[in-house]
Amino acid sequence: MSHFHGLINFVGSHPHFAFVSVLLLALSEAVPVIGTVVPGSTLIIAISALATTADVKPWLLLLAAVVGAIAGDGLSFWLGYRFHRQILRGWPLNRFPKVVERSAQFVRRHGVASVFLARFTAVVRAFVPLVAGILRMSSQHFYVANVLSALVWAPIHVFPGVLAGMAISLAGPHTAKVILFILGALIVGSIAWHLLKGQSHVRLGVPPVGATMSTTNHVQAQGGPLTSNQAPPQTKPIHMPRRSEAEPR
């Protein structure tokens, strides 16, 4: 417990470390490959619990999570919009063609709503903003979905940690030890599961649940796989297709 109290005192004396850590972890969730491997969500909950125990204001953590989430999706979208398909040909994205194609199917199936839904969907959440930029989704529509999803996502990840931190602060010494042990076990287990699950999905490119041949035809009807070697078409930016327009002919 002495080490834990020392850590609490350090965070209490340097609250900006907690703010920056939460911001960077939230940002990393939308970075391709990194967001799939790094358990940002779990670490945000853990840092929020620790910071709350150190009397760091919860609204600062919430602000950091919102800003980081919006910035992360915005950065990935800009990279896709700026470099188009060429970015998929370089390392490390050229090692994950199946995940990129799965993300493209997700965007084409759900349109603008994919940006919101991907925030809460494993594996594709780190690739959908990039793919949305490559497919020339409307910037205005993208940022509306981006901001709304961040405002929902941030409290879901910060407040459980805040509540855990409050419980630790209010509990007696012995109860606090039990809570810390359980919380630590859950965090370690979640990190291990996240790493194993994320790596297996990225390596195998597991198809989405319920995917059918019609989904593959759907992608091909919209211009073929994103990871093909053909040159990107020279077209003007377009809005994402409505569901009726996305049906295969």
WOFENPE-V707366 format. One record per residue. N is the residue number from 1. RES is the residue in one small letter. PSI is psi as a letter, one per 40 degrees, with the letter a starting at -180 (* if undefined). OMEGA is omega as a letter, one per 30 degrees, with the letter a starting at -180 (NA if undefined). D_LAST is the distance of its C-alpha to the last C-alpha in Angstrom with 2 decimals. Layout:
n=N res=RES psi=PSI omega=OMEGA d_last=D_LAST
n=N res=RES psi=PSI omega=OMEGA d_last=D_LAST
This chain:
n=1 res=m psi=d omega=a d_last=65.11
n=2 res=s psi=d omega=l d_last=67.10
n=3 res=h psi=d omega=a d_last=64.28
n=4 res=f psi=d omega=l d_last=61.83
n=5 res=h psi=d omega=l d_last=64.20
n=6 res=g psi=d omega=l d_last=64.60
n=7 res=l psi=d omega=l d_last=60.85
n=8 res=i psi=d omega=l d_last=60.75
n=9 res=n psi=d omega=l d_last=63.59
n=10 res=f psi=d omega=l d_last=61.84
n=11 res=v psi=d omega=l d_last=58.59
n=12 res=g psi=d omega=l d_last=60.71
n=13 res=s psi=d omega=a d_last=62.52
n=14 res=h psi=g omega=a d_last=59.37
n=15 res=p psi=d omega=a d_last=56.59
n=16 res=h psi=d omega=l d_last=54.61
n=17 res=f psi=d omega=l d_last=53.87
n=18 res=a psi=d omega=l d_last=52.05
n=19 res=f psi=d omega=a d_last=50.16
n=20 res=v psi=d omega=a d_last=49.10
n=21 res=s psi=d omega=l d_last=48.20
n=22 res=v psi=d omega=l d_last=45.91
n=23 res=l psi=d omega=a d_last=44.30
n=24 res=l psi=d omega=l d_last=43.64
n=25 res=l psi=d omega=l d_last=42.36
n=26 res=a psi=d omega=l d_last=39.93
n=27 res=l psi=d omega=a d_last=38.79
n=28 res=s psi=d omega=a d_last=38.41
n=29 res=e psi=d omega=a d_last=35.95
n=30 res=a psi=e omega=l d_last=33.23
n=31 res=v psi=h omega=a d_last=34.25
n=32 res=p psi=i omega=a d_last=32.04
n=33 res=v psi=d omega=a d_last=33.94
n=34 res=i psi=d omega=a d_last=37.04
n=35 res=g psi=d omega=l d_last=35.43
n=36 res=t psi=d omega=a d_last=34.31
n=37 res=v psi=d omega=a d_last=37.79
n=38 res=v psi=h omega=a d_last=40.23
n=39 res=p psi=g omega=a d_last=40.80
n=40 res=g psi=d omega=a d_last=40.96
n=41 res=s psi=d omega=a d_last=40.49
n=42 res=t psi=d omega=a d_last=43.38
n=43 res=l psi=d omega=l d_last=45.63
n=44 res=i psi=d omega=l d_last=45.06
n=45 res=i psi=d omega=a d_last=46.26
n=46 res=a psi=d omega=a d_last=49.26
n=47 res=i psi=d omega=l d_last=50.23
n=48 res=s psi=d omega=l d_last=49.92
n=49 res=a psi=d omega=a d_last=52.30
n=50 res=l psi=d omega=a d_last=54.74
n=51 res=a psi=d omega=l d_last=54.67
n=52 res=t psi=d omega=l d_last=55.23
n=53 res=t psi=d omega=l d_last=58.19
n=54 res=a psi=e omega=l d_last=59.52
n=55 res=d psi=f omega=l d_last=59.25
n=56 res=v psi=h omega=a d_last=56.45
n=57 res=k psi=h omega=a d_last=54.87
n=58 res=p psi=d omega=a d_last=51.56
n=59 res=w psi=d omega=l d_last=50.04
n=60 res=l psi=d omega=l d_last=50.45
n=61 res=l psi=d omega=l d_last=48.41
n=62 res=l psi=d omega=l d_last=45.74
n=63 res=l psi=d omega=l d_last=45.64
n=64 res=a psi=d omega=a d_last=45.39
n=65 res=a psi=d omega=a d_last=42.45
n=66 res=v psi=d omega=a d_last=40.55
n=67 res=v psi=d omega=l d_last=41.31
n=68 res=g psi=d omega=a d_last=40.49
n=69 res=a psi=d omega=l d_last=37.14
n=70 res=i psi=d omega=a d_last=36.08
n=71 res=a psi=d omega=a d_last=37.45
n=72 res=g psi=d omega=l d_last=35.82
n=73 res=d psi=d omega=a d_last=32.27
n=74 res=g psi=d omega=l d_last=33.05
n=75 res=l psi=d omega=a d_last=34.37
n=76 res=s psi=d omega=l d_last=31.40
n=77 res=f psi=d omega=a d_last=28.98
n=78 res=w psi=d omega=l d_last=31.21
n=79 res=l psi=d omega=l d_last=31.31
n=80 res=g psi=d omega=a d_last=27.54
n=81 res=y psi=d omega=a d_last=27.30
n=82 res=r psi=d omega=a d_last=30.28
n=83 res=f psi=e omega=l d_last=29.67
n=84 res=h psi=a omega=a d_last=25.87
n=85 res=r psi=e omega=a d_last=24.86
n=86 res=q psi=d omega=a d_last=28.40
n=87 res=i psi=d omega=a d_last=29.78
n=88 res=l psi=e omega=a d_last=27.84
n=89 res=r psi=e omega=a d_last=29.65
n=90 res=g psi=i omega=l d_last=33.08
n=91 res=w psi=i omega=g d_last=35.11
n=92 res=p psi=e omega=a d_last=34.63
n=93 res=l psi=d omega=a d_last=30.89
n=94 res=n psi=e omega=l d_last=30.24
n=95 res=r psi=e omega=a d_last=31.64
n=96 res=f psi=f omega=a d_last=28.95
n=97 res=p psi=d omega=a d_last=25.53
n=98 res=k psi=d omega=l d_last=24.29
n=99 res=v psi=d omega=l d_last=25.41
n=100 res=v psi=d omega=a d_last=23.84
n=101 res=e psi=d omega=l d_last=20.42
n=102 res=r psi=d omega=l d_last=20.96
n=103 res=s psi=d omega=l d_last=21.82
n=104 res=a psi=d omega=l d_last=18.74
n=105 res=q psi=d omega=a d_last=16.60
n=106 res=f psi=d omega=a d_last=19.01
n=107 res=v psi=d omega=a d_last=18.68
n=108 res=r psi=d omega=a d_last=14.90
n=109 res=r psi=d omega=a d_last=15.03
n=110 res=h psi=e omega=l d_last=18.04
n=111 res=g psi=b omega=a d_last=18.07
n=112 res=v psi=d omega=l d_last=21.65
n=113 res=a psi=e omega=a d_last=22.89
n=114 res=s psi=d omega=l d_last=22.47
n=115 res=v psi=d omega=l d_last=25.60
n=116 res=f psi=d omega=a d_last=27.59
n=117 res=l psi=d omega=a d_last=26.42
n=118 res=a psi=d omega=l d_last=26.90
n=119 res=r psi=d omega=a d_last=30.53
n=120 res=f psi=e omega=a d_last=31.13
n=121 res=t psi=h omega=a d_last=28.93
n=122 res=a psi=i omega=l d_last=30.64
n=123 res=v psi=c omega=a d_last=29.65
n=124 res=v psi=e omega=a d_last=26.67
n=125 res=r psi=d omega=a d_last=28.96
n=126 res=a psi=e omega=a d_last=30.55
n=127 res=f psi=d omega=a d_last=27.37
n=128 res=v psi=d omega=l d_last=24.99
n=129 res=p psi=d omega=l d_last=27.01
n=130 res=l psi=d omega=a d_last=27.01
n=131 res=v psi=d omega=l d_last=23.27
n=132 res=a psi=d omega=l d_last=22.75
n=133 res=g psi=d omega=l d_last=24.93
n=134 res=i psi=d omega=a d_last=23.17
n=135 res=l psi=e omega=l d_last=19.80
n=136 res=r psi=f omega=l d_last=21.81
n=137 res=m psi=i omega=l d_last=21.79
n=138 res=s psi=h omega=a d_last=23.98
n=139 res=s psi=d omega=a d_last=27.56
n=140 res=q psi=d omega=l d_last=28.69
n=141 res=h psi=d omega=a d_last=26.09
n=142 res=f psi=d omega=a d_last=26.78
n=143 res=y psi=d omega=l d_last=30.53
n=144 res=v psi=d omega=l d_last=30.40
n=145 res=a psi=d omega=l d_last=28.64
n=146 res=n psi=d omega=a d_last=30.92
n=147 res=v psi=d omega=a d_last=34.10
n=148 res=l psi=d omega=a d_last=33.26
n=149 res=s psi=d omega=l d_last=32.43
n=150 res=a psi=d omega=l d_last=35.64
n=151 res=l psi=d omega=l d_last=37.70
n=152 res=v psi=d omega=a d_last=36.59
n=153 res=w psi=d omega=a d_last=36.67
n=154 res=a psi=d omega=l d_last=40.13
n=155 res=p psi=d omega=a d_last=42.20
n=156 res=i psi=d omega=a d_last=40.64
n=157 res=h psi=d omega=a d_last=42.00
n=158 res=v psi=d omega=a d_last=45.20
n=159 res=f psi=d omega=l d_last=46.68
n=160 res=p psi=d omega=l d_last=46.96
n=161 res=g psi=d omega=l d_last=49.00
n=162 res=v psi=d omega=l d_last=51.04
n=163 res=l psi=d omega=l d_last=51.86
n=164 res=a psi=d omega=l d_last=52.84
n=165 res=g psi=d omega=l d_last=55.05
n=166 res=m psi=d omega=l d_last=56.72
n=167 res=a psi=d omega=l d_last=57.40
n=168 res=i psi=d omega=a d_last=59.01
n=169 res=s psi=d omega=a d_last=61.14
n=170 res=l psi=d omega=a d_last=62.36
n=171 res=a psi=i omega=l d_last=63.01
n=172 res=g psi=i omega=a d_last=66.34
n=173 res=p psi=d omega=a d_last=66.91
n=174 res=h psi=d omega=l d_last=66.35
n=175 res=t psi=d omega=l d_last=63.29
n=176 res=a psi=d omega=l d_last=61.85
n=177 res=k psi=d omega=l d_last=62.23
n=178 res=v psi=d omega=l d_last=60.33
n=179 res=i psi=d omega=l d_last=57.51
n=180 res=l psi=d omega=l d_last=57.34
n=181 res=f psi=d omega=a d_last=57.29
n=182 res=i psi=d omega=l d_last=54.45
n=183 res=l psi=d omega=l d_last=52.49
n=184 res=g psi=d omega=l d_last=53.08
n=185 res=a psi=d omega=l d_last=52.00
n=186 res=l psi=d omega=a d_last=48.77
n=187 res=i psi=d omega=l d_last=48.03
n=188 res=v psi=d omega=l d_last=48.83
n=189 res=g psi=d omega=l d_last=46.80
n=190 res=s psi=d omega=l d_last=43.80
n=191 res=i psi=d omega=l d_last=44.06
n=192 res=a psi=d omega=l d_last=44.34
n=193 res=w psi=d omega=a d_last=41.37
n=194 res=h psi=d omega=a d_last=39.27
n=195 res=l psi=d omega=a d_last=40.21
n=196 res=l psi=d omega=a d_last=39.64
n=197 res=k psi=d omega=a d_last=36.35
n=198 res=g psi=d omega=a d_last=35.02
n=199 res=q psi=d omega=a d_last=36.11
n=200 res=s psi=d omega=l d_last=34.66
n=201 res=h psi=d omega=a d_last=31.22
n=202 res=v psi=d omega=a d_last=31.29
n=203 res=r psi=d omega=a d_last=32.52
n=204 res=l psi=d omega=a d_last=30.25
n=205 res=g psi=f omega=a d_last=27.10
n=206 res=v psi=h omega=l d_last=26.68
n=207 res=p psi=i omega=a d_last=23.08
n=208 res=p psi=i omega=l d_last=22.62
n=209 res=v psi=h omega=l d_last=23.62
n=210 res=g psi=e omega=l d_last=20.94
n=211 res=a psi=i omega=a d_last=18.50
n=212 res=t psi=i omega=l d_last=16.23
n=213 res=m psi=d omega=l d_last=14.10
n=214 res=s psi=d omega=l d_last=10.97
n=215 res=t psi=d omega=l d_last=12.63
n=216 res=t psi=d omega=l d_last=13.07
n=217 res=n psi=d omega=l d_last=9.50
n=218 res=h psi=d omega=l d_last=9.00
n=219 res=v psi=d omega=a d_last=11.88
n=220 res=q psi=d omega=l d_last=10.99
n=221 res=a psi=d omega=a d_last=7.80
n=222 res=q psi=e omega=l d_last=10.51
n=223 res=g psi=e omega=l d_last=12.96
n=224 res=g psi=i omega=a d_last=14.31
n=225 res=p psi=i omega=l d_last=17.32
n=226 res=l psi=d omega=a d_last=19.86
n=227 res=t psi=e omega=l d_last=22.64
n=228 res=s psi=i omega=a d_last=21.70
n=229 res=n psi=e omega=a d_last=24.50
n=230 res=q psi=i omega=a d_last=22.65
n=231 res=a psi=i omega=a d_last=23.96
n=232 res=p psi=h omega=l d_last=22.30
n=233 res=p psi=i omega=l d_last=20.55
n=234 res=q psi=g omega=a d_last=22.92
n=235 res=t psi=i omega=l d_last=21.11
n=236 res=k psi=i omega=l d_last=22.69
n=237 res=p psi=h omega=a d_last=22.56
n=238 res=i psi=i omega=l d_last=19.76
n=239 res=h psi=i omega=l d_last=19.54
n=240 res=m psi=i omega=a d_last=17.50
n=241 res=p psi=i omega=l d_last=14.12
n=242 res=r psi=i omega=a d_last=14.42
n=243 res=r psi=d omega=a d_last=12.82
n=244 res=s psi=d omega=l d_last=10.74
n=245 res=e psi=e omega=a d_last=9.47
n=246 res=a psi=e omega=a d_last=8.91
n=247 res=e psi=h omega=l d_last=6.39
n=248 res=p psi=i omega=l d_last=3.77
n=249 res=r psi=* omega=NA d_last=0.00
